[in-house]
Amino acid sequence: MLSLCLALPALAQTEMGTLRGNPGSQINVRSQPSTNAPAPSYGIPGDRVQILSSTRGADGYTWHYIEFSQSRARGWVRGDLLMLDSGNGNPAQRVSFAPGTSAATVNGSIRGYEMRDYLLNARAGQRMTVDLRSNSTFMQIAVLSPQGETLHVGTNWTGSLPSSGDYLVRVGLVRAEARRDGAGGFKLTVGVR
């Protein structure tokens, strides 16, 4: 239950996202949450969409049922092709390492249902370490694979990465504390070796 709250926190509210992919590419918008389903329409990287619902497909990917802001066209997009805005409308922040280092630290704060999302590109087989320090005992992280699979929910994690691509580290308050409009500051350190 906690994993769902942190992995897909804003779906009870209006959640927005941005299609992502290589410049000039087309992102298939499918009739069902499967790569085998017909794709009657497509989007391009940078298109803004509203997320109407989400599900885990038989292929193991998270799929989002979206609606385009301009055309109002609807369909299913695989989770790794969509950058979700965080709960307060802020886009994810890319984490990069200084030359000669394998870790980076970011600081921030959140209140209520706000979230902070951080993206980190890594390769299959590398080990990621995530350490969250906060003045709130109710603050946690969710680590999501490039396919949208939740790998961990908690405060600290070290694990082997199952695939190559952009990993999402989401910082947020547990639902009960968010409902009370709790707040806290944090220091998040992410490393990859």
Secondary structure, 3 states (H helix, E strand, C coil): CHHHHHHCCCCCCCEEEEECCCCCCCEEEECCCCCCCCCCEEECCCCEEEEEEEEECCCCCEEEEEEECCCCCEEEEEHHHEEECCCCCCCCEECCCCCCCCEEEEEEEEECCCEEEEEEEECCCCEEEEEEEECCCCEEEEEECCCCCEEEEECEEEEECCCCEEEEEEEEECHHHHHCCCEEEEEEEEEEC
